[in-house]
Amino acid sequence: FSLQDVAPFHMGTYYCQYRTEGDSSGCSDPLELVVTDPLPKPSLRALPSSLVPLERSVTIRCQGPPGVDLYRLEKLGSKKYEDQDFLFIPAMKTNHAGRYRCSYQNGSQWSLPSEQLELVATGVYSKPSLTAHPSPVVPPGGDVTLQCQTQYGFDQFALYKEGDTGPSKRPEKWYLADFPMVTVTAAHSGTYRCYSFSSASPYLWSAPSNPLVLTVTGKGVQTPSFFLSLGGPRGSPRGAWEAWGGLPVGFRECMSFLLLL
């Protein structure tokens, strides 16, 4: 009886019994299963940024609680890891791009893994262009579309607003993507840049476009919101972030099975 993804609800007293043709055993002695609370997962971040121009330096740092015995930092898919809380990359290369995660050990117990960090190499391809339609100057309540266009046949685009915590990503038809903004407010004002890349190499991006300054005329400043949209080219199902986990199965009562002789 194998228990996958053990969780607190698996705790309890377990028994087993067997049965042959015409006879069955009594229950075994009880087995008490105890599930300890997992150590909290650490945080993982890239400094100064997870978007790293080629040949620039970056530090990936794992942060757990005080008194950690051992850290483990790994690049997913590489089968390589570092038993330390940081990884310094002096000059970013395309082979450094990818997904990273870390965990730590206290005594004999390992923590849950951190959230995955996506390290992106930028400047792998020439920069796209970013334009505003109908104009980069918009009245409050108006609509505007930011259009990112590349000379390559890329199917993925990312739009960054200066000061925000992350990008808006969207798939579009080949070579360009439209980022519509409806009923704009002063919160939409700011400096924007876009990147283009291929879904076949999601961590190798172009250089950033030239900055585009969007101005919303009028008074009042609101806190900007951040949204994220993922997926494949137009007409295909939307993509989704990976989900970790499984469907655990457990037995808490005296169980029986058939022993074939």
Secondary structure as the mmCIF struct_conf table of DSSP 4:
data_model
#
loop_
_struct_conf.conf_type_id
_struct_conf.id
_struct_conf.beg_label_comp_id
_struct_conf.beg_label_asym_id
_struct_conf.beg_label_seq_id
_struct_conf.end_label_comp_id
_struct_conf.end_label_asym_id
_struct_conf.end_label_seq_id
HELX_LH_PP_P HELX_LH_PP_P1 SER A 2 GLN A 4
BEND BEND1 ASP A 5 ASP A 5
HELX_RH_3T_P HELX_RH_3T_P1 PRO A 8 HIS A 10
STRN STRN1 GLY A 12 THR A 20
TURN_TY1_P TURN_TY1_P1 GLU A 21 GLY A 22
STRN STRN2 ASP A 23 SER A 24
HELX_LH_PP_P HELX_LH_PP_P2 CYS A 27 PRO A 30
STRN STRN3 LEU A 31 LEU A 33
HELX_LH_PP_P HELX_LH_PP_P3 THR A 36 PRO A 38
STRN STRN4 LEU A 39 LEU A 39
HELX_LH_PP_P HELX_LH_PP_P4 PRO A 40 PRO A 42
STRN STRN5 SER A 43 LEU A 47
BEND BEND2 PRO A 48 PRO A 48
BEND BEND3 SER A 50 SER A 50
STRN STRN6 LEU A 51 PRO A 53
TURN_TY1_P TURN_TY1_P2 LEU A 54 GLU A 55
STRN STRN7 VAL A 58 GLN A 63
TURN_TY1_P TURN_TY1_P3 PRO A 66 GLY A 67
BEND BEND4 ASP A 69 ASP A 69
STRN STRN8 LEU A 70 LYS A 75
TURN_TY1_P TURN_TY1_P4 LEU A 76 LYS A 79
STRN STRN9 LYS A 80 GLU A 82
BEND BEND5 ASP A 83 ASP A 85
STRN STRN10 PHE A 86 ILE A 89
BEND BEND6 PRO A 90 ALA A 91
HELX_RH_3T_P HELX_RH_3T_P2 THR A 94 HIS A 96
STRN STRN11 GLY A 98 ASN A 106
TURN_TY1_P TURN_TY1_P5 GLY A 107 SER A 108
STRN STRN12 GLN A 109 TRP A 110
STRN STRN13 SER A 111 SER A 111
HELX_LH_PP_P HELX_LH_PP_P5 LEU A 112 GLN A 116
STRN STRN14 LEU A 117 TYR A 125
STRN STRN15 SER A 129 HIS A 133
BEND BEND7 PRO A 134 PRO A 134
BEND BEND8 PRO A 136 PRO A 136
STRN STRN16 VAL A 137 VAL A 138
TURN_TY1_P TURN_TY1_P6 PRO A 140 GLY A 141
STRN STRN17 VAL A 144 GLN A 149
BEND BEND9 GLN A 151 TYR A 152
STRN STRN18 GLN A 156 LYS A 161
TURN_TY1_P TURN_TY1_P7 GLU A 162 GLY A 163
BEND BEND10 THR A 165 GLY A 166
STRN STRN19 SER A 168 PRO A 171
BEND BEND11 LYS A 173 LYS A 173
TURN_TY1_P TURN_TY1_P8 TRP A 174 TYR A 175
STRN STRN20 LEU A 176 MET A 181
BEND BEND12 THR A 183 THR A 183
HELX_RH_3T_P HELX_RH_3T_P3 ALA A 186 HIS A 188
STRN STRN21 GLY A 190 PHE A 197
TURN_TY1_P TURN_TY1_P9 SER A 199 ALA A 200
BEND BEND13 SER A 201 SER A 201
TURN_TY1_P TURN_TY1_P10 PRO A 202 TYR A 203
STRN STRN22 LEU A 204 SER A 206
HELX_LH_PP_P HELX_LH_PP_P6 ALA A 207 PRO A 211
STRN STRN23 LEU A 212 VAL A 216
BEND BEND14 GLY A 218 LYS A 219
BEND BEND15 GLY A 232 PRO A 233
TURN_TY1_P TURN_TY1_P11 ARG A 234 GLY A 235
BEND BEND16 SER A 236 SER A 236
HELX_LH_PP_P HELX_LH_PP_P7 PRO A 237 ARG A 238
BEND BEND17 GLU A 253 GLU A 253
STRN STRN24 CYS A 254 LEU A 258
#
